[in-house]
Amino acid sequence: MPSSDILLAVLVPLGIWVMVLLFVLALLLAIQDGLQRLRRLHQVPCFRCRYYTGSPYLKCPVRPRDAASEAALCCPDYEIADVRPTPSPAKPRFKALL
């Protein structure tokens, strides 16, 4: 076997394994970045704010661009919403029809 065939027989599989390892490394780094971003977004206080509406059209009337994003982490207008249990309406009682 010529030396060029031996060289190709070694370099081609080695190159394929290097590309697979680089792909796996890039995938792991993307997952780690996604988890860090997710942890940071869980710190956004908008959902506990008095001004948060929950509407998909206007989430916050005070700062609509920053609502529920990373920019809202240091929102100067943040106020804790009053969390009071709402009284449940009385259940209607139905008479038996028999």
C-alpha positions in Angstrom: 0.0 0.0 0.0 1.4 3.4 -0.9 2.1 5.9 1.8 -0.6 8.3 0.5 -3.3 5.6 1.0 -2.2 5.0 4.6 -2.1 8.7 5.2 -5.7 9.1 3.9 -6.8 6.0 5.8 -5.7 7.7 9.0 -6.5 11.4 8.3 -10.1 11.0 7.0 -11.5 9.1 10.0 -9.5 11.4 12.3 -11.0 14.5 10.6 -14.5 13.0 10.9 -14.0 12.4 14.6 -12.7 16.0 15.1 -15.7 17.4 13.3 -18.1 15.3 15.4 -16.4 16.3 18.6 -16.5 20.0 17.6 -20.3 19.6 16.9 -20.9 18.1 20.3 -18.9 20.8 22.0 -20.9 23.5 20.1 -24.1 21.8 21.1 -23.1 21.6 24.8 -22.1 25.3 24.8 -25.5 26.3 23.2 -27.4 24.3 25.8 -25.3 25.9 28.6 -26.0 29.4 27.1 -29.7 28.6 26.9 -29.9 27.5 30.5 -28.1 30.7 31.7 -30.5 32.8 29.7 -33.5 30.9 31.1 -32.3 31.4 34.7 -31.9 35.1 34.1 -35.4 35.3 32.6 -36.8 33.6 35.7 -35.6 36.6 37.7 -37.8 39.1 35.8 -40.2 40.5 38.3 -42.9 41.6 35.9 -45.3 38.8 36.8 -45.4 40.0 40.4 -45.8 43.7 39.4 -48.8 45.8 40.1 -48.9 47.2 36.5 -48.5 43.8 34.7 -51.7 43.0 32.8 -50.9 39.6 31.3 -52.5 40.6 28.0 -50.5 39.5 24.9 -51.2 42.9 23.4 -50.1 45.2 26.2 -48.2 43.5 29.1 -47.3 46.7 30.9 -48.8 50.1 30.3 -45.9 51.9 32.0 -43.0 50.3 30.1 -44.4 48.2 27.2 -41.1 47.7 25.4 -39.3 46.3 28.5 -42.2 44.2 29.9 -41.2 40.5 30.5 -37.7 40.9 29.1 -34.2 41.1 30.5 -34.5 44.9 30.4 -37.1 44.7 33.1 -34.7 43.3 35.7 -34.0 46.8 36.9 -37.3 48.4 36.3 -37.7 51.7 38.3 -41.5 51.5 38.2 -41.8 48.0 39.7 -44.3 47.8 42.6 -45.3 44.6 44.2 -48.9 43.7 43.5 -51.3 43.3 46.3 -51.9 39.6 46.5 -55.2 39.1 48.2 -57.3 36.0 47.8 -60.4 36.9 45.9 -63.6 35.6 47.4 -65.1 32.8 45.4 -68.7 33.3 44.4 -71.3 31.2 46.2 -72.0 28.0 44.4 -75.5 27.9 43.1 -77.6 25.2 44.7 -79.8 23.2 42.3 -83.0 21.5 43.4 -83.4 17.9 42.5 -85.9 17.6 39.7 -87.3 14.3 40.9 
